[in-house]
Amino acid sequence: MNIAIIGAGAAGCFCAAELRKRMPQAQICIFEAQARPMAKLAITGGGRCNITNSFADIRSLSEAYPRGERLVKAAFRNLSPSDTLTWWEQAGVSLVLQEDQCYFPKSQSALQVVHTLEFLIRGCTLLLRTKVSSIRKDGDRFAIFSANSNVPQVFDVVVLCSGGGAVSMLSTLPQIEIQSPVPSLFSFRINEPKLCALMGTTLSNAKLKLAGSKYEASGTLLVTDWGLSGPSVLKLSSYAARELAEKGYKARLLVNYLSLGQEELLSLIASQKARFPQKLLLNMPLKGLSSRLWAYLLERAGIRSDMRWAELGSKGAGRLASVISADEYQIEGRCRFKEEFVTAGGVAASQVHRSTLESKSYPGLYFAGEVLDIDAICGGFNLQAAWSTAFSVAKSIAEKFL
Ligand SMILES: Cc1cc2nc3c(=O)[nH]c(=O)nc-3n(C[C@H](O)[C@H](O)[C@H](O)COP(=O)(O)OP(=O)(O)OC[C@H]3O[C@@H](n4cnc5c(N)ncnc54)[C@H](O)[C@@H]3O)c2cc1C
């Protein structure tokens, strides 16, 4: 039994490790374009590797996986998030749960995860600096062509784990439908100098909406020197990844700084007015808004900074409530958030058998990780998809061929 894995990333190495356990006699050859395996895994989570999530704050899988929810659900039947914790603990990587429900290695080191997988895949042939250029069907087997050699290598089974967007080698297998790759998890560039001057301002529970669409997201919002970022922005960029790409990353954004409705805000404003009639508005911000942001919002609502609360009429209160609950900005483009970046798109879910992740058109060809049309919001969900899909593939291959 002769298995090729294309891509020595998170999914490829996890799949190889699981295949080694299940099929110790199989010949496993891993093709990797880069000079070392798992280069991306080594920098995940800012070098700490957010390995998975408890899923405690997730009401439905589509909230975490805007694309690929069904494939992920099927893969979780083979390796659930709690099975994943056990898998890593048994491999010697102790994990800790943070308050935000993200799991990290106790060592706080992504390299521990990388070294553990490197240890588990020893015995596999690892071909580094070997970029696969095409995969061709060769009878019942597959021929793999790489940039390094004109002579193809032939395998019984191929597992494609080449990550987000790396699907060009599939052009020789035309029956496989690909969802065009587009970026996900990015910050918004907004040309509003007065907003950007508030760089560093954080709101713990803002609500964002793309005007005229169904897309919205809540969570922490961070003002940066180029626009807006933070978990709420990354989440919204993920939910609307394809639509934003189609619009050239130009869209109108509505920001609700306190996640409160107009009526709730009007009553808050009224109670502030009743409590502090003689105080300057500028000196008495609403709870949850910093002094700098408050001054900026008063200006956006056209309210004089030397006005006292008693002087604020109903029109002014209405304008202020509107600005706080639906401040409108033009998104001018996207900005990468500290390289934390995944690709939406890839091999379409319809192309694989859901429980085995084997190609429907080319039996013996399997897919795992981000090469599939699966991607998630931040929080360890992307790696969880890589672990579970890789595990499912290894299990399917072992069950089919042993
Ligand atoms: C900076 C950063 C931080 C991140 N942090 C987190 C985090 O903390 N938690 C989380 O859940 N997710 C995180 N992610 C997302 C996560 O890293 C990916 O979802 C995950 O790595 C996908 O695994 P994969 O194996 O499918 O793809 P990859 O890890 O991208 O691996 C694919 C491999 O295939 C190789 N390859 C590609 N084409 C070819 C070819 N033609 N021939 C041979 N080899 C090829 C590539 O070189 C690569 O090594 C982060 C992403 C980035 C960029």
The ligand as a Tripos MOL2 file, in Angstrom:
@<TRIPOS>MOLECULE
LIG
   53    58     1     0     0
SMALL
NO_CHARGES

@<TRIPOS>ATOM
      1 C1         -0.5520   33.4130   10.9810 C.3       1 LIG1
      2 C2         -1.6680   32.4090   11.1260 C.ar      1 LIG1
      3 C3         -2.0790   32.0530   12.3810 C.ar      1 LIG1
      4 C4         -3.1140   31.1280   12.5350 C.ar      1 LIG1
      5 N1         -3.4820   30.7720   13.7940 N.ar      1 LIG1
      6 C5         -4.4580   29.8470   13.9620 C.ar      1 LIG1
      7 C6         -4.7960   29.3680   15.2640 C.ar      1 LIG1
      8 O1         -4.1760   29.7160   16.2740 O.2       1 LIG1
      9 N2         -5.8230   28.4650   15.3660 N.ar      1 LIG1
     10 C7         -6.4930   28.0100   14.2580 C.ar      1 LIG1
     11 O2         -7.4190   27.2030   14.4130 O.2       1 LIG1
     12 N3         -6.1430   28.4000   13.0120 N.ar      1 LIG1
     13 C8         -5.1340   29.2830   12.8320 C.ar      1 LIG1
     14 N4         -4.7730   29.6650   11.5700 N.ar      1 LIG1
     15 C9         -5.3790   28.9430   10.4280 C.3       1 LIG1
     16 C10        -4.6890   27.5550   10.3120 C.3       1 LIG1
     17 O3         -3.2970   27.7170   10.3830 O.3       1 LIG1
     18 C11        -5.0530   26.8540    9.0090 C.3       1 LIG1
     19 O4         -6.4460   26.7510    8.9170 O.3       1 LIG1
     20 C12        -4.4180   25.4600    8.9680 C.3       1 LIG1
     21 O5         -3.0140   25.5740    8.9790 O.3       1 LIG1
     22 C13        -4.8660   24.6880    7.7360 C.3       1 LIG1
     23 O6         -4.1410   23.4870    7.7070 O.3       1 LIG1
     24 P1         -3.8610   22.7520    6.3260 P.3       1 LIG1
     25 O7         -2.9500   21.6210    6.6400 O.co2     1 LIG1
     26 O8         -5.1100   22.5010    5.6220 O.co2     1 LIG1
     27 O9         -3.0680   23.8280    5.4520 O.3       1 LIG1
     28 P2         -1.6150   24.4140    5.6840 P.3       1 LIG1
     29 O10        -1.2780   24.4300    7.1170 O.co2     1 LIG1
     30 O11        -1.5960   25.6950    4.9190 O.co2     1 LIG1
     31 O12        -0.6530   23.3640    4.9940 O.3       1 LIG1
     32 C14        -0.6360   23.1650    3.6060 C.3       1 LIG1
     33 C15         0.7620   22.7070    3.2120 C.3       1 LIG1
     34 O13         0.7570   22.2900    1.8590 O.3       1 LIG1
     35 C16         1.9160   22.7610    1.2150 C.3       1 LIG1
     36 N5          1.6410   22.8410   -0.2310 N.ar      1 LIG1
     37 C17         0.7850   23.6800   -0.8680 C.ar      1 LIG1
     38 N6          0.7910   23.4520   -2.1970 N.ar      1 LIG1
     39 C18         1.6710   22.4340   -2.3900 C.ar      1 LIG1
     40 C19         2.1310   21.7450   -3.5550 C.ar      1 LIG1
     41 N7          1.6860   22.0660   -4.7800 N.pl3     1 LIG1
     42 N8          3.0260   20.7650   -3.3940 N.ar      1 LIG1
     43 C20         3.5010   20.4210   -2.1710 C.ar      1 LIG1
     44 N9          3.1180   21.0510   -1.0360 N.ar      1 LIG1
     45 C21         2.2130   22.0380   -1.1520 C.ar      1 LIG1
     46 C22         2.1410   24.1190    1.8640 C.3       1 LIG1
     47 O14         3.4800   24.5370    1.7190 O.3       1 LIG1
     48 C23         1.7830   23.8190    3.3230 C.3       1 LIG1
     49 O15         2.8740   23.3830    4.0680 O.3       1 LIG1
     50 C24        -3.7530   30.5770   11.3900 C.ar      1 LIG1
     51 C25        -3.3280   30.9500   10.1120 C.ar      1 LIG1
     52 C26        -2.3010   31.8550    9.9690 C.ar      1 LIG1
     53 C27        -1.8340   32.2320    8.5930 C.3       1 LIG1
@<TRIPOS>BOND
     1     1     2 1
     2     2     3 ar
     3     2    52 ar
     4     3     4 ar
     5     4     5 ar
     6     4    50 ar
     7     5     6 ar
     8     6     7 ar
     9     6    13 1
    10     7     8 2
    11     7     9 ar
    12     9    10 ar
    13    10    11 2
    14    10    12 ar
    15    12    13 ar
    16    13    14 ar
    17    14    15 1
    18    14    50 ar
    19    15    16 1
    20    16    17 1
    21    16    18 1
    22    18    19 1
    23    18    20 1
    24    20    21 1
    25    20    22 1
    26    22    23 1
    27    23    24 1
    28    24    25 2
    29    24    26 1
    30    24    27 1
    31    27    28 1
    32    28    29 2
    33    28    30 1
    34    28    31 1
    35    31    32 1
    36    32    33 1
    37    33    34 1
    38    33    48 1
    39    34    35 1
    40    35    36 1
    41    35    46 1
    42    36    37 ar
    43    36    45 ar
    44    37    38 ar
    45    38    39 ar
    46    39    40 ar
    47    39    45 ar
    48    40    41 1
    49    40    42 ar
    50    42    43 ar
    51    43    44 ar
    52    44    45 ar
    53    46    47 1
    54    46    48 1
    55    48    49 1
    56    50    51 ar
    57    51    52 ar
    58    52    53 1
@<TRIPOS>SUBSTRUCTURE
     1 LIG1         1 GROUP 0 **** ****
